Amino acid sequence: MKLISVIVPCYNEQEVLPLYYDEMNKIMAQMKSEHDDIEFELLFINDGSKDNTLKMLRELSEKDKRVRYISFSRNFGKEAGMYAGLENAKGDYVVIMDADLQHPPAFIPDMYNYVSKEGYDCATTRRVSRKGESKIRSWFAMKFYKIMNKISQTEIVDGAQDFRFMTRQMVDAILSMKEYNRFSKGIFSWVGFNVKYIEYENVERAAGTTAWSFWKLFMYSLEGIFAFSTAPLALASLLGVLSCLVAFIWIIVIIIKTLAFGESVQGFPTIMCAIFFIGGLQLFCTGILGQYLSKTYLETKNRPIYIISETDKNTSEK
């Protein structure tokens, strides 16, 4: 028998969990009828939800032995949730997907066929449209992928998602990367392997509201840039050279204007412009260095990526 572990990070998903569970039940029944040598486990990761998500997961695990759950002591973020799921998944194959049904469970049978029969190590979905998103958010997302692929040696496919069906070998490769500051889209690409991309139109949430605000997505994109590129450090060096060059040319121009044409140099405006220009460049470059230093600082602390407060094993023992 081959076990398929389905990892589902959850944060305040009480409205959509019943819908997701019903959809997955249909897919699991369909696949069992087609393949009598597979079993499923649903591994839910409760990422410090403040609603009834944990209560619902307890009830699901009691009525369905295929359901397991891990509940964090607080909200550690989706990256920590995915990593916890990968660490605790028992399957020969591992699926990562969201509970909001934006990752349609109907793709899982095709993903299984691509991986088990066609030799792929991973099957994943790629959005070819951003229907339902604001134009500004979509524009920034597309620009992020373009910038990321220009400044990084790790190619990240535009529209690629965390919804993935992977072999145990690929999962073990991902788990070998134990970095604290995680950017899974980059990690998935960095480990390599043979990947099949399935294109589809964007699907909106089945219920509830997303926890990903524009600001959170922006900060997450910065995490990706600093995790998989040193180009900002090169940019800081380049700006330093350019500012020195501009200052040198400026000095030559002032000397020529004063000696050759007898023009008096306006002191206060010139000095203030120079101070703001050089000061701004210094602060910008210092900020870039600070970002890399902060990531290094967090890595050297060796803090755990997540802390577990409860699992389905605790429930079954009570």
HELIX and SHEET records of a PDB file:
HELIX    1   1 LEU A   17  GLU A   34  1                                  18    
HELIX    2   2 THR A   53  LYS A   63  1                                  11    
HELIX    3   3 LYS A   78  ASN A   88  1                                  11    
HELIX    4   4 PRO A  105  PHE A  107  5                                   3    
HELIX    5   5 ILE A  108  LYS A  117  1                                  10    
HELIX    6   6 LYS A  135  ILE A  151  1                                  17    
HELIX    7   7 ARG A  168  LEU A  175  1                                   8    
HELIX    8   8 SER A  184  TRP A  190  1                                   7    
HELIX    9   9 PHE A  214  PHE A  228  1                                  15    
HELIX   10  10 ALA A  231  PHE A  261  1                                  31    
HELIX   11  11 GLY A  267  LYS A  301  1                                  35    
HELIX   12  12 ASP A  312  GLU A  317  1                                   6    
SHEET    1   A 8 VAL A 195  TYR A 200  0                                        
SHEET    2   A 8 CYS A 122  ARG A 127  1                                        
SHEET    3   A 8 ALA A 160  THR A 167 -1                                        
SHEET    4   A 8 TYR A  93  ILE A  96 -1                                        
SHEET    5   A 8 LYS A   2  CYS A  10  1                                        
SHEET    6   A 8 ILE A  38  ASN A  46  1                                        
SHEET    7   A 8 VAL A  67  PHE A  72  1                                        
SHEET    8   A 8 ILE A 308  THR A 311 -1                                        
END                                                                             
